[in-house]
Amino acid sequence: MSNTTVSGVSSILDGDVSVSDLADHVQTLTDRIEDLEAEGAEKDEQIANLRTDLEQKDNRIEELKERVSDLANKADDAKAHRTAITRKTENCDERIDELQAREFEKGAHLLAENVDEDRITVAGNRLERITKEDDNTYFRLPGEEDALGRGGAVAHSTADLLPIQRFARYDDEMLASVTNRKPDELASKAWREDDDTGRYSLWSRGSGEIRAYLDASGLADWIRLKESGVSKKYSQELARRTMDAMHELSNGRLGKIKRQRSKDGLSYQETRLVLKSDVELPGEVTSQNTDDSPTTDAVAGE
């Protein structure tokens, strides 16, 4: 019993508090007890709800664990399936490579787009790329004729091409591996752009006896764009050596001439590499300039 209650009872016994006041005090205590009981019941309900929520979360966690385990098993199955497919694909590729190799040895000409050249093992370990009258590219063993005659006669073969033409067909990675000198690599890359003879291109279209040409200064600028960290002076030296390489790799089809040039009030000689109109290039059609052909103002003899 609280001090207040004892005090109230003592006051009644002493005659200081009336029965009415005591009744009010008891009612107040009763109300307080009821409030506390209600609060206790509410707390109990909250605790029960929390327990229910925790149980639901525990059940959810168990479900997720089972799902993760199931997904892990499916991932393992998928990995095993993928490995099996990869192994089967490799086996199929090996069979196809073997069949293609045997067909090559029988004289077959196979479309280049269907052949992985690096995977084929044949006598001499060498395939030849050719172009036929149907304008399709094929692989064959060097010099072998196709008994079926598919695609018509051979228009030209890799063996017919000039070294610079063969090198120009390689991608940059392959080109770097097959050329021993930087000028040879640059010469091959420069040759790739021989069909682009616009105003701002490396090559310029000539007129009369000159089909196309490029100047040492333009080649030096092109090298500086293609090769990072190359100084202006070194690019000029590389341009000179690249022109020598282009002349050599073209088996002399590309000629070199000297021309007078003026710049900033100074006159000097510059090397020009020229492809004459009457020069035939293996595997390519040489376009002769006519009166209707577009030409530039600059020509080889300026």
C-alpha positions as CSV (number, residue, x, y, z in Angstrom):
1,M,0.0,0.0,0.0
2,S,1.3,3.4,-0.9
3,N,2.1,6.1,1.6
4,T,-0.8,8.1,0.1
5,T,-3.2,5.4,0.8
6,V,-1.9,4.8,4.3
7,S,-2.1,8.5,4.9
8,G,-5.7,8.6,3.6
9,V,-6.7,5.7,5.8
10,S,-5.0,7.3,8.9
11,S,-6.8,10.5,8.1
12,I,-10.2,8.7,8.0
13,L,-9.4,6.9,11.3
14,D,-8.4,10.2,12.8
15,G,-11.7,11.7,11.5
16,D,-9.8,14.2,9.2
17,V,-11.2,12.7,5.9
18,S,-14.8,12.0,5.1
19,V,-16.1,8.7,3.7
20,S,-16.9,10.4,0.4
21,D,-13.3,11.6,0.0
22,L,-12.1,8.1,0.7
23,A,-14.5,6.6,-1.9
24,D,-13.2,9.1,-4.5
25,H,-9.6,8.1,-3.6
26,V,-10.4,4.4,-3.9
27,Q,-12.1,5.0,-7.3
28,T,-9.0,6.8,-8.5
29,L,-6.8,3.9,-7.5
30,T,-9.2,1.5,-9.2
31,D,-9.1,3.5,-12.4
32,R,-5.3,3.5,-12.3
33,I,-5.2,-0.2,-11.8
34,E,-7.6,-0.7,-14.7
35,D,-5.4,1.6,-16.9
36,L,-2.3,-0.4,-16.0
37,E,-4.0,-3.7,-16.7
38,A,-5.1,-2.3,-20.1
39,E,-1.6,-1.2,-20.9
40,G,-0.3,-4.6,-19.8
41,A,-2.8,-6.4,-22.1
42,E,-1.7,-4.1,-25.0
43,K,1.9,-4.9,-24.4
44,D,1.2,-8.6,-24.3
45,E,-0.7,-8.2,-27.6
46,Q,2.3,-6.3,-29.1
47,I,4.7,-9.0,-27.9
48,A,2.5,-11.7,-29.4
49,N,2.4,-9.8,-32.7
50,L,6.2,-9.5,-32.7
51,R,6.6,-13.2,-32.1
52,T,4.2,-13.9,-35.0
53,D,6.2,-11.5,-37.2
54,L,9.5,-13.1,-36.3
55,E,8.1,-16.6,-37.0
56,Q,6.9,-15.4,-40.4
57,K,10.4,-13.9,-41.1
58,D,12.1,-17.1,-40.0
59,N,9.8,-19.1,-42.3
60,R,10.6,-16.7,-45.2
61,I,14.3,-17.0,-44.5
62,E,14.0,-20.8,-44.7
63,E,12.1,-20.5,-48.0
64,L,14.8,-18.2,-49.4
65,K,17.6,-20.6,-48.3
66,E,15.8,-23.5,-50.1
67,R,15.4,-21.3,-53.1
68,V,19.1,-20.3,-53.1
69,S,20.1,-24.0,-52.8
70,D,17.7,-24.9,-55.7
71,L,19.2,-22.1,-57.9
72,A,22.7,-23.2,-57.0
73,N,21.9,-26.7,-58.1
74,K,20.3,-25.4,-61.3
75,A,23.4,-23.3,-61.9
76,D,25.7,-26.3,-61.5
77,D,23.5,-28.3,-63.9
78,A,23.6,-25.4,-66.4
79,K,27.4,-25.2,-66.1
80,A,27.7,-28.9,-66.7
81,H,25.3,-28.7,-69.6
82,R,27.3,-25.8,-71.1
83,T,30.6,-27.7,-70.7
84,A,29.0,-30.7,-72.4
85,I,27.8,-28.5,-75.3
86,T,31.2,-26.8,-75.6
87,R,32.9,-30.2,-75.7
88,K,30.5,-31.4,-78.3
89,T,30.9,-28.2,-80.4
90,E,34.7,-28.6,-80.2
91,N,34.4,-32.2,-81.3
92,C,32.1,-31.1,-84.2
93,D,34.6,-28.3,-85.2
94,E,37.4,-30.8,-85.2
95,R,35.4,-33.1,-87.4
96,I,34.6,-30.3,-89.8
97,D,38.3,-29.2,-89.8
98,E,39.3,-32.7,-90.6
99,L,36.7,-33.1,-93.4
100,Q,37.7,-29.7,-94.9
101,A,41.4,-30.6,-94.7
102,R,40.7,-33.9,-96.5
103,E,38.5,-32.1,-99.1
104,F,41.4,-29.6,-99.7
105,E,43.7,-32.5,-100.3
106,K,41.3,-33.9,-102.9
107,G,41.5,-30.5,-104.7
108,A,38.3,-28.8,-103.4
109,H,37.8,-25.1,-103.4
110,L,35.9,-24.0,-100.3
111,L,34.3,-20.6,-99.7
112,A,36.7,-18.6,-97.5
113,E,33.9,-17.4,-95.2
114,N,33.3,-21.1,-94.2
115,V,36.9,-21.9,-93.5
116,D,38.9,-21.1,-90.3
117,E,42.3,-21.0,-92.0
118,D,44.3,-21.2,-88.7
119,R,42.5,-24.5,-87.8
120,I,43.2,-26.4,-91.0
121,T,46.1,-28.8,-91.1
122,V,47.1,-29.9,-94.6
123,A,50.1,-31.1,-96.5
124,G,52.6,-28.2,-96.5
125,N,50.4,-26.5,-93.9
126,R,49.5,-23.8,-96.4
127,L,46.3,-22.7,-98.0
128,E,45.9,-20.3,-100.9
129,R,43.2,-17.6,-101.1
130,I,41.8,-17.1,-104.6
131,T,39.0,-15.1,-106.2
132,K,36.9,-16.6,-109.0
133,E,34.8,-15.2,-111.8
134,D,31.8,-15.2,-109.5
135,D,33.6,-12.6,-107.3
136,N,33.6,-14.9,-104.3
137,T,36.8,-15.7,-102.4
138,Y,37.8,-19.3,-101.9
139,F,40.6,-21.3,-100.2
140,R,42.4,-24.1,-101.9
141,L,45.8,-25.9,-101.8
142,P,48.2,-23.9,-103.9
143,G,47.6,-24.5,-107.6
144,E,44.9,-27.2,-107.1
145,E,42.1,-27.0,-109.7
146,D,38.5,-27.6,-108.7
147,A,37.1,-30.7,-110.4
148,L,33.6,-29.4,-109.9
149,G,34.4,-26.0,-111.6
150,R,32.3,-24.2,-109.0
151,G,32.5,-20.4,-109.3
152,G,34.1,-20.4,-112.7
153,A,37.8,-19.8,-113.5
154,V,40.2,-18.3,-111.1
155,A,40.4,-14.6,-111.5
156,H,43.4,-14.2,-109.3
157,S,45.0,-16.0,-106.3
158,T,47.0,-14.8,-103.3
159,A,50.1,-16.0,-105.0
160,D,49.4,-13.5,-107.9
161,L,49.2,-10.5,-105.6
162,L,52.0,-8.1,-104.9
163,P,53.6,-8.3,-101.4
164,I,52.1,-5.0,-100.5
165,Q,48.6,-6.2,-101.6
166,R,49.0,-9.4,-99.5
167,F,50.1,-7.5,-96.4
168,A,47.3,-5.0,-96.8
169,R,44.8,-7.8,-96.4
170,Y,46.0,-8.7,-92.9
171,D,44.5,-7.1,-89.8
172,D,46.8,-4.8,-87.7
173,E,47.7,-7.6,-85.3
174,M,48.6,-10.1,-88.0
175,L,50.4,-7.4,-90.0
176,A,52.6,-6.5,-87.1
177,S,53.6,-10.2,-86.7
178,V,54.4,-10.9,-90.4
179,T,56.3,-7.7,-91.1
180,N,59.8,-7.3,-89.6
181,R,60.2,-3.6,-90.2
182,K,58.0,-0.6,-89.2
183,P,58.2,0.9,-92.7
184,D,56.8,-2.3,-94.2
185,E,53.9,-2.2,-91.8
186,L,53.2,1.4,-92.5
187,A,53.5,0.8,-96.2
188,S,50.8,-1.9,-96.1
189,K,48.5,0.3,-94.0
190,A,49.0,3.2,-96.5
191,W,48.2,0.9,-99.4
192,R,44.8,0.0,-97.8
193,E,43.8,3.6,-98.4
194,D,44.6,3.7,-102.1
195,D,40.9,3.5,-103.0
196,D,40.1,6.6,-101.0
197,T,41.4,9.4,-103.2
198,G,39.3,12.3,-101.9
199,R,40.5,15.9,-101.1
200,Y,41.5,15.1,-97.5
201,S,42.7,11.5,-98.0
202,L,46.2,10.2,-98.0
203,W,46.1,9.4,-101.7
204,S,45.2,12.0,-104.4
205,R,43.7,11.2,-107.8
206,G,46.0,12.2,-110.7
207,S,45.2,12.9,-114.4
208,G,46.6,11.9,-117.7
209,E,49.3,9.2,-117.2
210,I,49.0,9.4,-113.4
211,R,46.3,7.3,-111.8
212,A,47.0,8.3,-108.2
213,Y,49.8,9.6,-106.0
214,L,50.8,10.6,-102.5
215,D,53.4,13.1,-101.3
216,A,56.1,12.6,-98.6
217,S,54.7,15.5,-96.6
218,G,51.2,14.1,-96.6
219,L,52.5,10.7,-95.7
220,A,54.5,12.2,-92.8
221,D,51.3,13.9,-91.5
222,W,49.4,10.7,-91.8
223,I,52.1,8.8,-89.9
224,R,51.9,11.3,-87.1
225,L,48.1,10.7,-86.9
226,K,48.5,6.9,-86.9
227,E,51.5,6.6,-84.6
228,S,51.3,8.2,-81.2
229,G,54.4,9.9,-79.8
230,V,56.1,10.3,-83.2
231,S,57.8,13.7,-83.6
232,K,57.6,15.8,-86.8
233,K,61.2,15.2,-87.6
234,Y,61.0,11.4,-87.1
235,S,57.7,11.2,-89.1
236,Q,59.5,12.7,-92.1
237,E,62.2,10.1,-91.8
238,L,59.6,7.3,-91.5
239,A,57.8,8.7,-94.5
240,R,61.0,8.5,-96.6
241,R,61.6,4.9,-95.4
242,T,57.9,4.0,-95.9
243,M,58.0,5.2,-99.5
244,D,61.1,3.1,-100.1
245,A,59.2,0.1,-98.7
246,M,56.1,0.8,-100.8
247,H,58.3,0.9,-103.9
248,E,59.9,-2.4,-103.0
249,L,56.8,-4.2,-101.8
250,S,55.0,-3.2,-105.0
251,N,57.7,-4.8,-107.1
252,G,58.3,-1.4,-108.7
253,R,54.7,-0.8,-109.7
254,L,54.8,2.4,-107.6
255,G,57.3,4.9,-108.9
256,K,59.1,7.7,-107.2
257,I,59.6,11.1,-108.7
258,K,61.0,14.4,-107.4
259,R,59.0,17.6,-107.6
260,Q,59.6,21.2,-106.7
261,R,57.4,22.6,-104.0
262,S,57.2,26.1,-102.5
263,K,56.1,26.8,-98.9
264,D,56.5,29.9,-96.8
265,G,58.6,31.5,-99.5
266,L,61.0,28.6,-99.6
267,S,61.4,26.2,-102.5
268,Y,62.4,22.6,-102.0
269,Q,62.2,19.2,-103.6
270,E,59.7,16.6,-102.3
271,T,59.4,12.9,-103.1
272,R,56.1,11.8,-104.7
273,L,55.0,8.2,-105.0
274,V,53.0,7.6,-108.2
275,L,50.8,4.9,-109.6
276,K,50.6,5.3,-113.3
277,S,47.5,4.7,-115.3
278,D,49.0,2.0,-117.5
279,V,50.2,-0.1,-114.5
280,E,48.3,-3.3,-114.0
281,L,47.7,-4.5,-110.4
282,P,47.0,-8.2,-109.9
283,G,43.5,-8.9,-108.8
284,E,42.4,-5.3,-109.3
285,V,40.9,-3.3,-112.2
286,T,43.0,-0.4,-113.2
287,S,40.7,2.5,-114.0
288,Q,42.0,4.6,-116.9
289,N,41.4,8.3,-116.6
290,T,39.1,9.6,-119.3
291,D,37.8,13.1,-120.1
292,D,34.8,12.3,-117.9
293,S,36.9,11.1,-115.0
294,P,37.1,13.4,-111.9
295,T,40.5,14.8,-111.4
296,T,42.2,17.1,-109.0
297,D,44.1,20.3,-109.9
298,A,47.3,18.8,-108.6
299,V,49.0,16.2,-110.9
300,A,52.3,14.4,-110.8
301,G,54.2,16.8,-113.0
302,E,53.3,20.1,-111.3
